[in-house]
């Protein structure tokens, strides 16, 4: 009977190996019954008890394996959750640093805007001060111009009084009129002549055209030369050019006499 029992166990294992393919659980109870009924009558009850025992152990094994598998899944999930939590924490730290940086940038922007406002205000003050300086400069130029005119007119007046005798002495020129006047041109323009005169030189009518400068320079000479050409073309007569000054450098005096033919140059102290 023992060998028969062992044979039945082997047959049962063979059938179970074919029926059970590694999934969790055995075949249905109908399959168990069919197998056991194929055994002798006296072995069916022990086989049923054996089957119950095997079923309990198998179920227990399946439950433990499932649990271990579930435990592994939960553990992996926990590790993944930890990783995610750490990543979230790091993200929060980075976000916090970004927020600090943004706050610093906002503060820097605020300081920059404040500085710009200060610069704009400083620019306004500078422009206001510059406007005052320009205004004062204009006033100074006006005052200086008035002073220059006073000096110039004073020198011209002195020249008008003293030139007749000097021109008579140096050129034999007899002065008929000597004053300050405007020359008007046919096109409607005019020129102010600082020293204007008419006279006779060797019984020929001539014109005296002169200027006075407190300190004679080359630019003054060039300007007077062009002025003489314009006036001479209008008068269509001999012109005697005259320059009167308080001060002139020797090189400028030489330049003037070479530039202007027939020029008579007098110093203020000669008048």
C-alpha positions, 0 to 999 in steps of 0.5 A, a space after each residue: 500500500 505504501 508503494 501504491 501511495 507513493 505512486 499516487 503521489 508521483 502521479 499527482 505531482 505529475 498532473 499538478 506540474 502539468 496543470 499548475 504553470 507557475 501562476 498564483 493558485 491551483 486548478 479548480 476543485 473539479 479537477 482535484 475531484 477527477 484526479 482523486 476519483 481515479 485512485 483506489 477507494 481506500 486512498 481517496 480520503 487520505 488523498 483529499 486530506 493531502 490535497 487540503 494540506 498542499 492547498 493550504 501550504 501553497 496558498 500560504 506560499 503564494 500569499 507570502 510571495 505576493 507579499 514579498 513582491 508587494 513589499 518590494 514594489 512598496 519599497 521601490 515606490 518608497 524609494 522613488 517617493 523619497 527621490 521625488 521628495 528630495 528633488 522637490 526639496 531641491 527644487 524648492 531650494 532653487 526656487 527660493 534662491 531664484 526668488 532671492 535673486 529676483 528680489 535682489 534684481 528688483 532692489 537693484 532696479 529700484 536703486 538704478 531708477 532712483 539714481 536715474 531720477 537723481 541724474 535727471 534732476 542733476 541734469 535739470 539743475 545743470 541745464 538751469 545753471 548753464 542757462 544762467 551762465 549763457 545769459 550772463 555770458 550774453 550780458 558780458 558780451 553785450 557789456 564788452 561789446 558796448 565797451 568795445 564800441 565806446 573804445 572804438 568810437 572814441 578812437 574814431 572820433 580822435 582819428 577824425 579830428 587828427 587825420 586832416 593835419 596828418 594826411 596834409 603833412 604826409 600826403 599833401 591831401 587837402 581834406 574837404 570832409 571827414 566823418 563817420 557815415 553809411 554807404 548805400 548800394 544800389 541793391 539796397 545793402 549798405 556798409 558803415 564806414 568808420 572813417 569816411 572823407 573826401 578831399 583833393 590830391 593834386 587837384 584830383 578828388 579822392 575818398 578817404 576810407 578808414 577803420 580803427 581797431 584797438 589792437 590790429 590783427 591779420 584778420 582785421 587786415 583781411 576784413 578791411 581789404 575785402 571791404 575796400 574792394 567793395 567800397 572802391 567798386 561802388 565809388 569808382 574813384 581813387 581811395 586812400 586807405 587808412 588804419 588807426 590802432 592803439 597797438 599792432 605787432 610789427 609782423 602784422 603792420 608789415 602784412 597790412 602794408 603788403 596786403 593793402 596798396 597805398 595804406 597809411 597806418 597811424 598809431 593813436 598817440 600820433 593823432 
